[in-house]
C-alpha cells in the first residue's frame, strides 16, 4: 500500500486527477480528507483541499499483469494455459500452468527469460514502483531459486571459514537477486555480480579478504544494500 498526500482545488478533482495519472480505477484506492477546502468569496479566503490517498499498487499491478500475460499466451497459441497470480508483499508471481511447460521454459530457461523480457516491456512499470513481477511456468523458477539459494548459503559458510571467495555459475537476474537477498544478513560476507550480458555470475566474498582480492576487480557491482542493479 502506497500513501500519497495530494493538494488541489477540490477533493473530487484530486481523486479524479490521481486515478487518471496512475491509469487506475477508483477500486484500487481509498482516501481520507485532510482539508475539505473552499472556494472562498470572490476568490478571497480560498482554501486548498488536501487528501491522503491509499493506493493498493500491488493489487493493481497483479490484476493488470495477469490480464496481459493471459493475452500474450492466447496470441502465442497456448490456449490451454492459465495464469495463477500470487504475491508475497511487493513481489508478484505470475505462474503459468500448461500441458506443455517445456515449450514455454525452453533450454536453460531461455524462452521463459524472453517471455519475461517482452512482458516487462509491455507492463512498463514506473521507475518509482517497489513491486517486482516474476513470470514463472509450473513453478520452475521457484525450484531453481530454491536450489541456487540453498547452494549459495552452504558456500557462504565455507567462504566464512576459509576466507577464499567462491563464484557461482552464470544465472539470470531474478535468481541473482534472490541470492543477494538471502545472503545479505550473513555477517562477514558480501556478494558481487560480475560479467557481461543477461547471465552474470554471483561471487561470494569474505569481507576480511575482499579488499586484497583482485580476482573480482573490473566489471563488478557490490550488493551491501542488497539491490540487484543489472
C-alpha positions, 0 to 999 in steps of 0.5 A, a space after each residue: 500500500 502506497 500513501 500519497 498526500 495530494 493538494 488541489 482545488 477540490 477533493 473530487 478533482 484530486 481523486 479524479 486527477 490521481 486515478 487518471 495519472 496512475 491509469 487506475 480505477 477508483 477500486 484500487 484506492 481509498 482516501 481520507 480528507 485532510 482539508 475539505 477546502 473552499 472556494 472562498 468569496 470572490 476568490 478571497 479566503 480560498 482554501 486548498 483541499 488536501 487528501 491522503 490517498 491509499 493506493 493498493 499498487 500491488 493489487 493493481 499491478 497483479 490484476 493488470 499483469 495477469 490480464 496481459 500475460 493471459 493475452 500474450 499466451 492466447 496470441 502465442 497459441 497456448 490456449 490451454 494455459 492459465 495464469 495463477 497470480 500470487 504475491 508475497 508483499 511487493 513481489 508478484 508471481 505470475 505462474 503459468 500452468 500448461 500441458 506443455 511447460 517445456 515449450 514455454 521454459 525452453 533450454 536453460 530457461 531461455 524462452 521463459 527469460 524472453 517471455 519475461 523480457 517482452 512482458 516487462 516491456 509491455 507492463 512498463 512499470 514506473 521507475 518509482 514502483 517497489 513491486 517486482 513481477 516474476 513470470 514463472 511456468 509450473 513453478 520452475 523458477 521457484 525450484 531453481 531459486 530454491 536450489 541456487 539459494 540453498 547452494 549459495 548459503 552452504 558456500 557462504 559458510 565455507 567462504 566464512 571459514 576459509 576466507 577464499 571467495 567462491 563464484 557461482 555459475 552464470 544465472 539470470 537476474 531474478 535468481 541473482 537477486 534472490 541470492 543477494 537477498 538471502 545472503 545479505 544478513 550473513 555477517 562477514 560476507 558480501 556478494 558481487 555480480 560480475 560479467 557481461 550480458 543477461 547471465 552474470 555470475 554471483 561471487 561470494 566474498 569474505 569481507 576480511 579478504 575482499 579488499 586484497 582480492 583482485 580476482 573480482 576487480 573490473 566489471 563488478 557491482 557490490 550488493 551491501 544494500 542488497 539491490 540487484 542493479 543489472 
